[in-house]
Amino acid sequence: MKKINIERHELVPKHIILSEKERQELLEKYGITLKQLPKILVSDPIIQILNGKVGDVVKIIRKSPTAGEITHYRVVIKG
């Protein structure tokens, strides 16, 4: 059976795990805590590929026909 690399699939947006410094800067910039971010499960296939762990913040870059690119952030949680 042929495996699909979901990181390269056209329907899967780019996911990047932020460094500790980037994570702190993001939280300070928006004046928020980790609990206020949308969540993504540690069992999500893309998080497993990226070796993400609980508490990591993931930057998700989606293509948009009207805005070009849209950036979202999610915190990795146990699930």
C-alpha atoms as an extended CHARMM CRD file, in Angstrom:
* protein
*
        79  EXT
         1         1  MET       CA              0.0000000000        0.0000000000        0.0000000000  PROA      1               0.0000000000
         2         2  LYS       CA              1.3020000000        3.4400000000       -0.9400000000  PROA      2               0.0000000000
         3         3  LYS       CA              1.6230000000        5.9570000000        1.9020000000  PROA      3               0.0000000000
         4         4  ILE       CA              0.7150000000        9.5910000000        1.4250000000  PROA      4               0.0000000000
         5         5  ASN       CA              2.9580000000       12.3190000000        2.8050000000  PROA      5               0.0000000000
         6         6  ILE       CA              0.3130000000       14.5550000000        4.3790000000  PROA      6               0.0000000000
         7         7  GLU       CA              2.8290000000       17.3790000000        4.8630000000  PROA      7               0.0000000000
         8         8  ARG       CA              2.9120000000       17.8080000000        1.0910000000  PROA      8               0.0000000000
         9         9  HSD       CA             -0.7690000000       17.2790000000        0.3960000000  PROA      9               0.0000000000
        10        10  GLU       CA             -2.3920000000       20.3320000000       -1.1980000000  PROA      10              0.0000000000
        11        11  LEU       CA             -5.2940000000       20.3390000000        1.2710000000  PROA      11              0.0000000000
        12        12  VAL       CA             -3.0760000000       20.3360000000        4.3810000000  PROA      12              0.0000000000
        13        13  PRO       CA             -1.8350000000       23.8220000000        5.3360000000  PROA      13              0.0000000000
        14        14  LYS       CA              1.7560000000       24.4170000000        6.4510000000  PROA      14              0.0000000000
        15        15  HSD       CA              2.2760000000       23.6830000000       10.1700000000  PROA      15              0.0000000000
        16        16  ILE       CA              5.2900000000       25.0350000000       12.0890000000  PROA      16              0.0000000000
        17        17  ILE       CA              6.0320000000       24.4610000000       15.7820000000  PROA      17              0.0000000000
        18        18  LEU       CA              7.1040000000       27.7390000000       17.3850000000  PROA      18              0.0000000000
        19        19  SER       CA             10.2610000000       28.0090000000       19.4620000000  PROA      19              0.0000000000
        20        20  GLU       CA              9.9620000000       28.9330000000       23.1510000000  PROA      20              0.0000000000
        21        21  LYS       CA             10.9310000000       32.5290000000       22.3220000000  PROA      21              0.0000000000
        22        22  GLU       CA              8.4170000000       32.7870000000       19.4600000000  PROA      22              0.0000000000
        23        23  ARG       CA              5.7070000000       31.3070000000       21.6780000000  PROA      23              0.0000000000
        24        24  GLN       CA              6.3550000000       33.8510000000       24.4320000000  PROA      24              0.0000000000
        25        25  GLU       CA              6.4270000000       36.7430000000       21.9300000000  PROA      25              0.0000000000
        26        26  LEU       CA              3.0760000000       35.6050000000       20.4700000000  PROA      26              0.0000000000
        27        27  LEU       CA              1.4260000000       35.4460000000       23.8960000000  PROA      27              0.0000000000
        28        28  GLU       CA              2.8050000000       38.8680000000       24.8690000000  PROA      28              0.0000000000
        29        29  LYS       CA              1.8740000000       40.4560000000       21.5300000000  PROA      29              0.0000000000
        30        30  TYR       CA             -1.7810000000       39.5000000000       21.9080000000  PROA      30              0.0000000000
        31        31  GLY       CA             -1.9190000000       39.6150000000       25.7220000000  PROA      31              0.0000000000
        32        32  ILE       CA             -3.2340000000       36.0490000000       25.9560000000  PROA      32              0.0000000000
        33        33  THR       CA             -2.4600000000       32.7770000000       27.6970000000  PROA      33              0.0000000000
        34        34  LEU       CA             -2.0980000000       29.3040000000       26.2100000000  PROA      34              0.0000000000
        35        35  LYS       CA             -5.5920000000       28.4240000000       27.4430000000  PROA      35              0.0000000000
        36        36  GLN       CA             -7.0510000000       31.1330000000       25.2000000000  PROA      36              0.0000000000
        37        37  LEU       CA             -5.6320000000       29.6550000000       21.9850000000  PROA      37              0.0000000000
        38        38  PRO       CA             -7.5910000000       27.2090000000       19.8430000000  PROA      38              0.0000000000
        39        39  LYS       CA             -6.4870000000       23.6240000000       20.4200000000  PROA      39              0.0000000000
        40        40  ILE       CA             -5.0820000000       20.7680000000       18.3780000000  PROA      40              0.0000000000
        41        41  LEU       CA             -4.6820000000       17.2270000000       19.6690000000  PROA      41              0.0000000000
        42        42  VAL       CA             -1.2450000000       15.6950000000       20.1800000000  PROA      42              0.0000000000
        43        43  SER       CA             -2.6860000000       12.6630000000       18.3290000000  PROA      43              0.0000000000
        44        44  ASP       CA             -3.3480000000       14.7220000000       15.1750000000  PROA      44              0.0000000000
        45        45  PRO       CA             -1.3440000000       13.1350000000       12.3200000000  PROA      45              0.0000000000
        46        46  ILE       CA              0.4710000000       16.3630000000       11.4010000000  PROA      46              0.0000000000
        47        47  ILE       CA              1.4750000000       16.9610000000       15.0340000000  PROA      47              0.0000000000
        48        48  GLN       CA              2.8340000000       13.4230000000       15.2420000000  PROA      48              0.0000000000
        49        49  ILE       CA              4.8900000000       13.9650000000       12.0680000000  PROA      49              0.0000000000
        50        50  LEU       CA              6.3050000000       17.1890000000       13.5490000000  PROA      50              0.0000000000
        51        51  ASN       CA              7.0350000000       15.4380000000       16.8810000000  PROA      51              0.0000000000
        52        52  GLY       CA              4.8890000000       17.9880000000       18.6830000000  PROA      52              0.0000000000
        53        53  LYS       CA              4.2870000000       17.7070000000       22.3940000000  PROA      53              0.0000000000
        54        54  VAL       CA              1.6230000000       18.9790000000       24.7840000000  PROA      54              0.0000000000
        55        55  GLY       CA              2.0510000000       22.7220000000       25.3270000000  PROA      55              0.0000000000
        56        56  ASP       CA              3.6780000000       23.4240000000       21.9500000000  PROA      56              0.0000000000
        57        57  VAL       CA              2.1960000000       26.2300000000       19.8790000000  PROA      57              0.0000000000
        58        58  VAL       CA              1.7280000000       25.5050000000       16.1870000000  PROA      58              0.0000000000
        59        59  LYS       CA              1.6380000000       28.2040000000       13.5290000000  PROA      59              0.0000000000
        60        60  ILE       CA             -0.6760000000       27.2170000000       10.6840000000  PROA      60              0.0000000000
        61        61  ILE       CA             -0.4090000000       29.0640000000        7.3720000000  PROA      61              0.0000000000
        62        62  ARG       CA             -3.4190000000       28.5990000000        5.1000000000  PROA      62              0.0000000000
        63        63  LYS       CA             -3.7870000000       29.7980000000        1.5440000000  PROA      63              0.0000000000
        64        64  SER       CA             -6.7670000000       32.0550000000        0.9300000000  PROA      64              0.0000000000
        65        65  PRO       CA             -8.1470000000       33.0530000000       -2.4670000000  PROA      65              0.0000000000
        66        66  THR       CA             -9.0600000000       36.5050000000       -1.1290000000  PROA      66              0.0000000000
        67        67  ALA       CA             -6.3790000000       37.2760000000        1.4750000000  PROA      67              0.0000000000
        68        68  GLY       CA             -3.3940000000       35.3880000000        0.0450000000  PROA      68              0.0000000000
        69        69  GLU       CA             -2.2950000000       33.7560000000        3.2830000000  PROA      69              0.0000000000
        70        70  ILE       CA             -3.8890000000       33.5580000000        6.7200000000  PROA      70              0.0000000000
        71        71  THR       CA             -1.9680000000       32.6280000000        9.8630000000  PROA      71              0.0000000000
        72        72  HSD       CA             -3.5870000000       30.7290000000       12.7280000000  PROA      72              0.0000000000
        73        73  TYR       CA             -2.1120000000       29.5040000000       15.9910000000  PROA      73              0.0000000000
        74        74  ARG       CA             -3.1030000000       26.4490000000       18.0410000000  PROA      74              0.0000000000
        75        75  VAL       CA             -1.8270000000       24.9230000000       21.2470000000  PROA      75              0.0000000000
        76        76  VAL       CA             -1.1740000000       21.1870000000       21.3880000000  PROA      76              0.0000000000
        77        77  ILE       CA             -3.2300000000       19.3740000000       24.0220000000  PROA      77              0.0000000000
        78        78  LYS       CA             -3.5430000000       15.8140000000       25.2910000000  PROA      78              0.0000000000
        79        79  GLY       CA             -6.4390000000       13.9650000000       23.7730000000  PROA      79              0.0000000000
